[in-house]
Amino acid sequence: MAVMKAMVLHKPKDIEENPLVLEELEIPAVKEDEVLLKVLACGVCHTDLHTVEGELRLPKLPIIPGHQIVGIVVDKGPKVRNRNPGERVGVTWLHSSCGKCEYCRKGLENLCDDVKFTGLHAHGGYAEYAVAKADYTFPLPEDMSDIEVAPLLCAGIIGYRSLKLSEIQPGGSLGLYGFGASAHIAIQIAKYWKCRVFVFTRSDVHKKHASELGAVWVGNPKDEPPEKLDSAVIFAPAGWIVPYALKALKKGGTLAINAIHMSPIPELDYREIYFEKTVRSVANLTRSDAEEFLKLASRIPLKTSTEIFPLHRANEVLQKLKKSQIKGAAVLKIFLEK
């Protein structure tokens, strides 16, 4: 029996209790529409922390987390036509959707009632091998290494979708609340669109990073920026930020909230949302988001800031992530980098 190493969650707990266990498991077999990937690298996302600590409902246990997977195809099912052994591909949070409902027919598969997510409904990339639906894998920019490209597969794509839903226009003024893996990519997209970017974060390390990446102003989430904003995105899962972000918007401005789990939003004074301001959530991603973004990433070109860790230190990485001690994005390096 061929085996692999994987970090497995059997029961959600506070990350300080080291809930992920390093185990040897049988390498999974592929179904007819799937590919088997030798995992080269897997990005670590805040959603993984929500999963491990049980803040998301867990439909499957035990589960292997991880949904920013860079891998090499080593096997495929008999119905797979679009992928071949030896190909390097990426896997995102979106594992599958029904393809038939009203949302899927509109290209909004992220809203599908039967949607499945990598590392939640299906085993993810905190392992040496992973299985994925072939139609939900993506060719990766050849000019980016495994480590560089891994954070793009959730932090990058979700950041891109958040910018689109914030309705920011080229040359506009944009606020980013929180400055972790997703925001450090989003600022590069916004700068490519010639936007003026204002960053709100409590971390001194993240403030410095934002300035290095071209923020025109950096402050704390409760601070008022020097000018009103056309759009803003909240990346931090903290509901108390919402009133401050709304107050910073211009009339008619849009606030996009990029959080799969968030602490309660406090009661709002109606004046903060008056003058046709918009508040909207960002729910997951679509395959078209991934395709558009990966092409854009190569064109800009995006540069990800990463901290690299071995697979067996996944608990430690999530602990550091919870304490905002990661600059940019954390990546688990599984096999040798390309």
HELIX and SHEET records of a PDB file:
HELIX    1   1 ILE A   15  GLU A   17  5                                   3    
HELIX    2   2 HIS A   46  VAL A   52  1                                   7    
HELIX    3   3 GLU A  102  ARG A  105  1                                   4    
HELIX    4   4 GLU A  109  LEU A  111  5                                   3    
HELIX    5   5 ALA A  134  TYR A  136  5                                   3    
HELIX    6   6 ASP A  146  VAL A  149  1                                   4    
HELIX    7   7 ALA A  150  LEU A  153  5                                   4    
HELIX    8   8 ALA A  155  SER A  166  1                                  12    
HELIX    9   9 ALA A  181  TYR A  192  1                                  12    
HELIX   10  10 ASP A  204  GLU A  212  1                                   9    
HELIX   11  11 ILE A  241  ALA A  248  1                                   8    
HELIX   12  12 TYR A  270  GLU A  272  5                                   3    
HELIX   13  13 ARG A  287  ARG A  299  1                                  13    
HELIX   14  14 LEU A  311  ARG A  313  5                                   3    
HELIX   15  15 ALA A  314  LYS A  322  1                                   9    
SHEET    1   A 2 VAL A   3  LEU A   9  0                                        
SHEET    2   A 2 LEU A  20  GLU A  26 -1                                        
SHEET    1   B 5 TYR A 129  LYS A 133  0                                        
SHEET    2   B 5 GLU A  34  VAL A  44 -1                                        
SHEET    3   B 5 GLN A  68  LYS A  76 -1                                        
SHEET    4   B 5 ARG A  88  VAL A  91 -1                                        
SHEET    5   B 5 THR A 137  PRO A 139 -1                                        
SHEET    1   C 4 TYR A 129  LYS A 133  0                                        
SHEET    2   C 4 GLU A  34  VAL A  44 -1                                        
SHEET    3   C 4 ALA A 329  LYS A 333 -1                                        
SHEET    4   C 4 THR A 306  PRO A 310  1                                        
SHEET    1   D 2 LEU A  94  SER A  96  0                                        
SHEET    2   D 2 LYS A 116  PHE A 117 -1                                        
SHEET    1   E 6 TRP A 217  GLY A 219  0                                        
SHEET    2   E 6 ARG A 196  PHE A 200  1                                        
SHEET    3   E 6 SER A 173  TYR A 177  1                                        
SHEET    4   E 6 LEU A 229  ILE A 234  1                                        
SHEET    5   E 6 LEU A 249  ILE A 257  1                                        
SHEET    6   E 6 THR A 278  SER A 281  1                                        
END                                                                             
